[in-house]
Amino acid sequence: MDIENFSIQIYRDDSSIMLSNDDVSSYVYFPVGYNGGKVVIPDAPITAGKTVKIVANNAGRISVEPASDNVLVNGRPSTTTTDTSLTLVQTGSDGKTWVTA
């Protein structure tokens, strides 16, 4: 199944979601009062300009983690954390470079 747009709501404590290369224009929601979670960005080419919006809504610390050292978030192959909402934008010609907005 090829999913163009979808939404995910995380209702468990310390949840983790592994995005697939089909998860473009995605929306991941972590509700208020939960203990954070993790979003893993895949090591797969994704078209430049595609986004993943993460809505933290006071849900604790959310980690955005590259699946491997081939995936860059804000220019580095390392995890970034947030306790507020953010949008990841795929910017690289290789399909594996993301920036937070």
N, CA, C and O atoms as CSV, one atom per row, in Angstrom:
chain,resi,resn,atom,element,x,y,z
A,1,MET,N,N,0.835,-1.157,0.000
A,1,MET,CA,C,0.000,0.000,0.000
A,1,MET,C,C,0.891,1.234,0.000
A,1,MET,O,O,1.825,1.309,0.799
A,2,ASP,N,N,0.640,2.174,-0.845
A,2,ASP,CA,C,1.376,3.417,-0.933
A,2,ASP,C,C,0.528,4.503,-0.285
A,2,ASP,O,O,-0.532,4.860,-0.800
A,3,ILE,N,N,0.991,5.022,0.835
A,3,ILE,CA,C,0.235,6.034,1.564
A,3,ILE,C,C,0.860,7.390,1.290
A,3,ILE,O,O,2.027,7.613,1.612
A,4,GLU,N,N,0.104,8.284,0.706
A,4,GLU,CA,C,0.615,9.616,0.391
A,4,GLU,C,C,0.543,10.535,1.607
A,4,GLU,O,O,1.514,11.229,1.906
A,5,ASN,N,N,-0.567,10.555,2.302
A,5,ASN,CA,C,-0.740,11.390,3.490
A,5,ASN,C,C,-1.391,10.551,4.578
A,5,ASN,O,O,-2.318,9.787,4.307
A,6,PHE,N,N,-0.916,10.687,5.790
A,6,PHE,CA,C,-1.528,9.948,6.880
A,6,PHE,C,C,-1.233,10.667,8.190
A,6,PHE,O,O,-0.398,11.571,8.233
A,7,SER,N,N,-1.908,10.270,9.243
A,7,SER,CA,C,-1.682,10.814,10.579
A,7,SER,C,C,-1.468,9.665,11.546
A,7,SER,O,O,-2.056,8.594,11.400
A,8,ILE,N,N,-0.618,9.902,12.537
A,8,ILE,CA,C,-0.371,8.930,13.585
A,8,ILE,C,C,-0.569,9.647,14.911
A,8,ILE,O,O,-0.058,10.752,15.090
A,9,GLN,N,N,-1.297,9.049,15.840
A,9,GLN,CA,C,-1.414,9.583,17.185
A,9,GLN,C,C,-0.801,8.575,18.142
A,9,GLN,O,O,-1.120,7.387,18.098
A,10,ILE,N,N,0.084,9.061,19.008
A,10,ILE,CA,C,0.788,8.212,19.948
A,10,ILE,C,C,0.131,8.362,21.318
A,10,ILE,O,O,0.151,9.451,21.891
A,11,TYR,N,N,-0.449,7.292,21.850
A,11,TYR,CA,C,-1.131,7.340,23.134
A,11,TYR,C,C,-0.439,6.517,24.211
A,11,TYR,O,O,-0.975,6.397,25.312
A,12,ARG,N,N,0.713,5.955,23.942
A,12,ARG,CA,C,1.435,5.149,24.921
A,12,ARG,C,C,2.608,5.943,25.463
A,12,ARG,O,O,3.108,6.855,24.804
A,13,ASP,N,N,3.047,5.596,26.664
A,13,ASP,CA,C,4.224,6.237,27.231
A,13,ASP,C,C,5.469,5.778,26.483
A,13,ASP,O,O,5.574,4.621,26.076
A,14,ASP,N,N,6.405,6.699,26.309
A,14,ASP,CA,C,7.686,6.411,25.667
A,14,ASP,C,C,7.518,5.670,24.350
A,14,ASP,O,O,8.122,4.619,24.138
A,15,SER,N,N,6.714,6.210,23.487
A,15,SER,CA,C,6.410,5.557,22.209
A,15,SER,C,C,7.474,5.840,21.164
A,15,SER,O,O,8.209,6.823,21.247
A,16,SER,N,N,7.537,4.964,20.189
A,16,SER,CA,C,8.488,5.095,19.099
A,16,SER,C,C,7.776,4.790,17.793
A,16,SER,O,O,6.997,3.841,17.704
A,17,ILE,N,N,8.051,5.605,16.777
A,17,ILE,CA,C,7.487,5.363,15.446
A,17,ILE,C,C,8.630,5.386,14.443
A,17,ILE,O,O,9.410,6.339,14.410
A,18,MET,N,N,8.735,4.359,13.636
A,18,MET,CA,C,9.733,4.280,12.571
A,18,MET,C,C,9.033,4.631,11.274
A,18,MET,O,O,8.190,3.874,10.793
A,19,LEU,N,N,9.380,5.777,10.706
A,19,LEU,CA,C,8.781,6.179,9.442
A,19,LEU,C,C,9.330,5.314,8.323
A,19,LEU,O,O,10.489,4.903,8.362
A,20,SER,N,N,8.509,5.040,7.338
A,20,SER,CA,C,8.986,4.316,6.158
A,20,SER,C,C,9.222,5.327,5.050
A,20,SER,O,O,8.852,6.494,5.183
A,21,ASN,N,N,9.831,4.894,3.967
A,21,ASN,CA,C,10.096,5.820,2.871
A,21,ASN,C,C,8.821,6.241,2.154
A,21,ASN,O,O,8.858,7.143,1.318
A,22,ASP,N,N,7.689,5.606,2.464
A,22,ASP,CA,C,6.405,6.029,1.895
A,22,ASP,C,C,5.702,7.068,2.755
A,22,ASP,O,O,4.675,7.613,2.349
A,23,ASP,N,N,6.237,7.350,3.937
A,23,ASP,CA,C,5.582,8.249,4.887
A,23,ASP,C,C,5.964,9.704,4.625
A,23,ASP,O,O,6.628,10.335,5.447
A,24,VAL,N,N,5.550,10.222,3.501
A,24,VAL,CA,C,5.835,11.606,3.162
A,24,VAL,C,C,4.618,12.446,3.491
A,24,VAL,O,O,3.493,11.948,3.502
A,25,SER,N,N,4.847,13.722,3.758
A,25,SER,CA,C,3.787,14.632,4.190
A,25,SER,C,C,3.077,14.054,5.413
A,25,SER,O,O,1.849,14.059,5.493
A,26,SER,N,N,3.861,13.560,6.353
A,26,SER,CA,C,3.335,12.879,7.531
A,26,SER,C,C,3.078,13.839,8.678
A,26,SER,O,O,3.634,14.936,8.734
A,27,TYR,N,N,2.221,13.400,9.593
A,27,TYR,CA,C,1.851,14.132,10.797
A,27,TYR,C,C,1.904,13.141,11.950
A,27,TYR,O,O,1.186,12.141,11.944
A,28,VAL,N,N,2.755,13.413,12.943
A,28,VAL,CA,C,2.875,12.541,14.103
A,28,VAL,C,C,2.510,13.360,15.335
A,28,VAL,O,O,3.110,14.407,15.579
A,29,TYR,N,N,1.537,12.899,16.111
A,29,TYR,CA,C,1.003,13.639,17.251
A,29,TYR,C,C,1.285,12.910,18.559
A,29,TYR,O,O,0.925,11.744,18.721
A,30,PHE,N,N,1.934,13.609,19.490
A,30,PHE,CA,C,2.173,13.104,20.833
A,30,PHE,C,C,1.296,13.923,21.777
A,30,PHE,O,O,1.594,15.098,21.992
A,31,PRO,N,N,0.229,13.363,22.352
A,31,PRO,CA,C,-0.721,14.125,23.168
A,31,PRO,C,C,-0.134,14.619,24.497
A,31,PRO,O,O,0.843,14.071,25.006
A,32,VAL,N,N,-0.754,15.658,25.035
A,32,VAL,CA,C,-0.362,16.229,26.320
A,32,VAL,C,C,-0.455,15.177,27.423
A,32,VAL,O,O,-1.351,14.332,27.427
A,33,GLY,N,N,0.489,15.250,28.354
A,33,GLY,CA,C,0.447,14.363,29.501
A,33,GLY,C,C,1.141,13.028,29.319
A,33,GLY,O,O,1.160,12.221,30.249
A,34,TYR,N,N,1.708,12.770,28.162
A,34,TYR,CA,C,2.414,11.510,27.936
A,34,TYR,C,C,3.912,11.733,28.082
A,34,TYR,O,O,4.366,12.877,28.127
A,35,ASN,N,N,4.670,10.674,28.155
A,35,ASN,CA,C,6.086,10.754,28.499
A,35,ASN,C,C,7.012,10.788,27.299
A,35,ASN,O,O,8.057,10.138,27.304
A,36,GLY,N,N,6.649,11.524,26.289
A,36,GLY,CA,C,7.524,11.675,25.142
A,36,GLY,C,C,7.552,10.471,24.234
A,36,GLY,O,O,6.668,9.615,24.278
A,37,GLY,N,N,8.583,10.417,23.405
A,37,GLY,CA,C,8.698,9.322,22.459
A,37,GLY,C,C,9.809,9.572,21.470
A,37,GLY,O,O,10.680,10.413,21.692
A,38,LYS,N,N,9.772,8.834,20.374
A,38,LYS,CA,C,10.845,8.904,19.383
A,38,LYS,C,C,10.262,8.740,17.988
A,38,LYS,O,O,9.368,7.924,17.762
A,39,VAL,N,N,10.791,9.541,17.047
A,39,VAL,CA,C,10.474,9.403,15.631
A,39,VAL,C,C,11.786,9.074,14.929
A,39,VAL,O,O,12.755,9.826,15.035
A,40,VAL,N,N,11.821,7.952,14.210
A,40,VAL,CA,C,13.033,7.521,13.514
A,40,VAL,C,C,12.884,7.832,12.027
A,40,VAL,O,O,11.937,7.387,11.377
A,41,ILE,N,N,13.835,8.603,11.500
A,41,ILE,CA,C,13.843,8.981,10.083
A,41,ILE,C,C,14.557,7.873,9.305
A,41,ILE,O,O,15.680,7.507,9.648
A,42,PRO,N,N,13.917,7.336,8.260
A,42,PRO,CA,C,14.476,6.178,7.563
A,42,PRO,C,C,15.725,6.489,6.739
A,42,PRO,O,O,15.932,7.616,6.289
A,43,ASP,N,N,16.540,5.468,6.559
A,43,ASP,CA,C,17.687,5.548,5.654
A,43,ASP,C,C,17.190,5.129,4.275
A,43,ASP,O,O,17.486,4.038,3.787
A,44,ALA,N,N,16.430,6.027,3.668
A,44,ALA,CA,C,15.824,5.770,2.357
A,44,ALA,C,C,15.673,7.102,1.643
A,44,ALA,O,O,15.353,8.105,2.281
A,45,PRO,N,N,15.894,7.138,0.334
A,45,PRO,CA,C,15.745,8.393,-0.389
A,45,PRO,C,C,14.290,8.863,-0.408
A,45,PRO,O,O,13.385,8.119,-0.786
A,46,ILE,N,N,14.089,10.110,0.005
A,46,ILE,CA,C,12.771,10.736,0.000
A,46,ILE,C,C,12.898,12.035,-0.780
A,46,ILE,O,O,13.882,12.759,-0.626
A,47,THR,N,N,11.930,12.329,-1.600
A,47,THR,CA,C,11.962,13.497,-2.478
A,47,THR,C,C,12.138,14.787,-1.686
A,47,THR,O,O,11.490,14.988,-0.659
A,48,ALA,N,N,13.021,15.662,-2.171
A,48,ALA,CA,C,13.249,16.958,-1.531
A,48,ALA,C,C,11.945,17.734,-1.421
A,48,ALA,O,O,11.103,17.698,-2.318
A,49,GLY,N,N,11.796,18.434,-0.304
A,49,GLY,CA,C,10.602,19.227,-0.061
A,49,GLY,C,C,9.531,18.505,0.729
A,49,GLY,O,O,8.595,19.142,1.214
A,50,LYS,N,N,9.641,17.192,0.874
A,50,LYS,CA,C,8.663,16.445,1.666
A,50,LYS,C,C,8.869,16.777,3.144
A,50,LYS,O,O,9.982,17.090,3.565
A,51,THR,N,N,7.794,16.707,3.926
A,51,THR,CA,C,7.859,17.109,5.324
A,51,THR,C,C,7.283,16.047,6.251
A,51,THR,O,O,6.491,15.194,5.850
A,52,VAL,N,N,7.711,16.133,7.507
A,52,VAL,CA,C,7.122,15.355,8.592
A,52,VAL,C,C,6.890,16.349,9.725
A,52,VAL,O,O,7.844,16.908,10.266
A,53,LYS,N,N,5.635,16.569,10.084
A,53,LYS,CA,C,5.305,17.481,11.183
A,53,LYS,C,C,5.129,16.667,12.459
A,53,LYS,O,O,4.343,15.721,12.509
A,54,ILE,N,N,5.879,17.055,13.492
A,54,ILE,CA,C,5.798,16.402,14.791
A,54,ILE,C,C,5.160,17.386,15.762
A,54,ILE,O,O,5.693,18.470,16.001
A,55,VAL,N,N,4.018,17.003,16.317
A,55,VAL,CA,C,3.307,17.854,17.269
A,55,VAL,C,C,3.488,17.246,18.653
A,55,VAL,O,O,2.964,16.169,18.938
A,56,ALA,N,N,4.234,17.942,19.517
A,56,ALA,CA,C,4.555,17.413,20.838
A,56,ALA,C,C,3.493,17.757,21.872
A,56,ALA,O,O,3.246,16.952,22.770
A,57,ASN,N,N,2.860,18.911,21.785
A,57,ASN,CA,C,1.736,19.293,22.646
A,57,ASN,C,C,2.003,19.005,24.126
A,57,ASN,O,O,1.182,18.383,24.800
A,58,ASN,N,N,3.171,19.466,24.633
A,58,ASN,CA,C,3.546,19.272,26.041
A,58,ASN,C,C,3.541,17.801,26.448
A,58,ASN,O,O,3.100,17.458,27.545
A,59,ALA,N,N,4.022,16.950,25.581
A,59,ALA,CA,C,4.010,15.505,25.829
A,59,ALA,C,C,5.346,14.975,26.333
A,59,ALA,O,O,5.576,13.766,26.307
A,60,GLY,N,N,6.221,15.848,26.786
A,60,GLY,CA,C,7.537,15.403,27.225
A,60,GLY,C,C,8.551,15.525,26.100
A,60,GLY,O,O,8.271,16.122,25.061
A,61,ARG,N,N,9.717,14.962,26.313
A,61,ARG,CA,C,10.805,15.070,25.339
A,61,ARG,C,C,10.603,14.095,24.192
A,61,ARG,O,O,10.403,12.899,24.402
A,62,ILE,N,N,10.660,14.629,22.962
A,62,ILE,CA,C,10.535,13.833,21.745
A,62,ILE,C,C,11.909,13.792,21.075
A,62,ILE,O,O,12.526,14.836,20.863
A,63,SER,N,N,12.386,12.603,20.745
A,63,SER,CA,C,13.649,12.440,20.029
A,63,SER,C,C,13.370,12.237,18.551
A,63,SER,O,O,12.458,11.502,18.171
A,64,VAL,N,N,14.167,12.898,17.724
A,64,VAL,CA,C,14.139,12.677,16.280
A,64,VAL,C,C,15.476,12.038,15.952
A,64,VAL,O,O,16.529,12.661,16.084
A,65,GLU,N,N,15.416,10.777,15.518
A,65,GLU,CA,C,16.621,9.963,15.402
A,65,GLU,C,C,16.819,9.467,13.974
A,65,GLU,O,O,15.908,8.864,13.405
A,66,PRO,N,N,17.999,9.709,13.378
A,66,PRO,CA,C,18.296,9.116,12.077
A,66,PRO,C,C,18.422,7.598,12.206
A,66,PRO,O,O,18.938,7.104,13.209
A,67,ALA,N,N,17.961,6.863,11.211
A,67,ALA,CA,C,18.048,5.401,11.231
A,67,ALA,C,C,19.489,4.914,11.096
A,67,ALA,O,O,19.814,3.805,11.519
A,68,SER,N,N,20.356,5.748,10.504
A,68,SER,CA,C,21.768,5.380,10.350
A,68,SER,C,C,22.592,6.652,10.192
A,68,SER,O,O,22.044,7.754,10.162
A,69,ASP,N,N,23.914,6.495,10.092
A,69,ASP,CA,C,24.796,7.646,9.890
A,69,ASP,C,C,24.655,8.254,8.503
A,69,ASP,O,O,25.194,9.332,8.253
A,70,ASN,N,N,23.944,7.594,7.596
A,70,ASN,CA,C,23.712,8.139,6.254
A,70,ASN,C,C,22.649,9.224,6.251
A,70,ASN,O,O,22.542,9.982,5.287
A,71,VAL,N,N,21.862,9.308,7.316
A,71,VAL,CA,C,20.757,10.260,7.405
A,71,VAL,C,C,21.201,11.428,8.280
A,71,VAL,O,O,21.658,11.230,9.406
A,72,LEU,N,N,21.063,12.648,7.757
A,72,LEU,CA,C,21.469,13.835,8.500
A,72,LEU,C,C,20.246,14.622,8.949
A,72,LEU,O,O,19.314,14.836,8.175
A,73,VAL,N,N,20.259,15.048,10.202
A,73,VAL,CA,C,19.241,15.953,10.732
A,73,VAL,C,C,19.988,17.199,11.190
A,73,VAL,O,O,20.832,17.135,12.083
A,74,ASN,N,N,19.672,18.333,10.571
A,74,ASN,CA,C,20.377,19.591,10.834
A,74,ASN,C,C,21.883,19.448,10.606
A,74,ASN,O,O,22.689,19.994,11.360
A,75,GLY,N,N,22.251,18.707,9.559
A,75,GLY,CA,C,23.642,18.582,9.161
A,75,GLY,C,C,24.454,17.553,9.920
A,75,GLY,O,O,25.655,17.421,9.684
A,76,ARG,N,N,23.818,16.814,10.836
A,76,ARG,CA,C,24.560,15.846,11.634
A,76,ARG,C,C,23.852,14.498,11.657
A,76,ARG,O,O,22.624,14.441,11.602
A,77,PRO,N,N,24.615,13.421,11.736
A,77,PRO,CA,C,24.003,12.088,11.827
A,77,PRO,C,C,23.694,11.718,13.277
A,77,PRO,O,O,24.017,10.621,13.732
A,78,SER,N,N,23.062,12.651,13.997
A,78,SER,CA,C,22.802,12.403,15.413
A,78,SER,C,C,21.380,12.797,15.783
A,78,SER,O,O,20.711,13.534,15.057
A,79,THR,N,N,20.939,12.298,16.912
A,79,THR,CA,C,19.590,12.541,17.400
A,79,THR,C,C,19.436,13.988,17.845
A,79,THR,O,O,20.347,14.570,18.434
A,80,THR,N,N,18.274,14.559,17.557
A,80,THR,CA,C,17.910,15.867,18.088
A,80,THR,C,C,16.661,15.682,18.938
A,80,THR,O,O,15.859,14.785,18.678
A,81,THR,N,N,16.495,16.517,19.940
A,81,THR,CA,C,15.326,16.388,20.809
A,81,THR,C,C,14.554,17.694,20.853
A,81,THR,O,O,15.096,18.770,20.599
A,82,THR,N,N,13.271,17.574,21.181
A,82,THR,CA,C,12.406,18.742,21.300
A,82,THR,C,C,11.323,18.460,22.329
A,82,THR,O,O,10.972,17.305,22.572
A,83,ASP,N,N,10.803,19.502,22.923
A,83,ASP,CA,C,9.618,19.361,23.760
A,83,ASP,C,C,8.490,20.234,23.216
A,83,ASP,O,O,7.468,20.444,23.869
A,84,THR,N,N,8.710,20.738,21.997
A,84,THR,CA,C,7.686,21.509,21.297
A,84,THR,C,C,7.500,20.921,19.905
A,84,THR,O,O,8.237,20.025,19.493
A,85,SER,N,N,6.527,21.425,19.203
A,85,SER,CA,C,6.266,20.938,17.843
A,85,SER,C,C,7.356,21.417,16.895
A,85,SER,O,O,7.953,22.474,17.097
A,86,LEU,N,N,7.605,20.630,15.866
A,86,LEU,CA,C,8.549,21.020,14.822
A,86,LEU,C,C,8.187,20.316,13.527
A,86,LEU,O,O,7.433,19.342,13.512
A,87,THR,N,N,8.738,20.830,12.453
A,87,THR,CA,C,8.551,20.215,11.143
A,87,THR,C,C,9.913,19.838,10.588
A,87,THR,O,O,10.840,20.649,10.601
A,88,LEU,N,N,10.036,18.620,10.106
A,88,LEU,CA,C,11.242,18.172,9.414
A,88,LEU,C,C,11.015,18.345,7.923
A,88,LEU,O,O,9.979,17.943,7.394
A,89,VAL,N,N,11.989,18.944,7.245
A,89,VAL,CA,C,11.894,19.155,5.805
A,89,VAL,C,C,13.073,18.455,5.150
A,89,VAL,O,O,14.221,18.679,5.536
A,90,GLN,N,N,12.799,17.608,4.161
A,90,GLN,CA,C,13.850,16.895,3.428
A,90,GLN,C,C,14.424,17.865,2.411
A,90,GLN,O,O,13.697,18.367,1.553
A,91,THR,N,N,15.733,18.136,2.498
A,91,THR,CA,C,16.345,19.164,1.661
A,91,THR,C,C,17.451,18.665,0.745
A,91,THR,O,O,17.841,19.383,-0.176
A,92,GLY,N,N,17.961,17.482,0.957
A,92,GLY,CA,C,19.128,17.029,0.216
A,92,GLY,C,C,18.805,16.367,-1.102
A,92,GLY,O,O,17.744,15.765,-1.263
A,93,SER,N,N,19.722,16.478,-2.043
A,93,SER,CA,C,19.549,15.813,-3.337
A,93,SER,C,C,19.662,14.296,-3.202
A,93,SER,O,O,19.192,13.556,-4.066
A,94,ASP,N,N,20.288,13.836,-2.116
A,94,ASP,CA,C,20.402,12.396,-1.867
A,94,ASP,C,C,19.147,11.813,-1.231
A,94,ASP,O,O,19.014,10.593,-1.132
A,95,GLY,N,N,18.219,12.679,-0.795
A,95,GLY,CA,C,16.983,12.223,-0.173
A,95,GLY,C,C,17.122,11.828,1.275
A,95,GLY,O,O,16.195,11.256,1.849
A,96,LYS,N,N,18.271,12.121,1.887
A,96,LYS,CA,C,18.517,11.686,3.263
A,96,LYS,C,C,18.986,12.823,4.168
A,96,LYS,O,O,19.526,12.573,5.246
A,97,THR,N,N,18.786,14.057,3.742
A,97,THR,CA,C,19.211,15.213,4.514
A,97,THR,C,C,17.990,16.021,4.930
A,97,THR,O,O,17.207,16.453,4.083
A,98,TRP,N,N,17.829,16.226,6.237
A,98,TRP,CA,C,16.644,16.877,6.805
A,98,TRP,C,C,17.054,18.082,7.641
A,98,TRP,O,O,18.127,18.087,8.245
A,99,VAL,N,N,16.205,19.098,7.677
A,99,VAL,CA,C,16.378,20.231,8.580
A,99,VAL,C,C,15.095,20.402,9.372
A,99,VAL,O,O,14.014,20.025,8.920
A,100,THR,N,N,15.230,20.979,10.564
A,100,THR,CA,C,14.046,21.268,11.366
A,100,THR,C,C,13.606,22.700,11.104
A,100,THR,O,O,14.425,23.602,10.926
A,101,ALA,N,N,12.312,22.881,11.086
A,101,ALA,CA,C,11.746,24.222,10.867
A,101,ALA,C,C,10.760,24.522,11.965
A,101,ALA,O,O,10.163,25.598,11.981
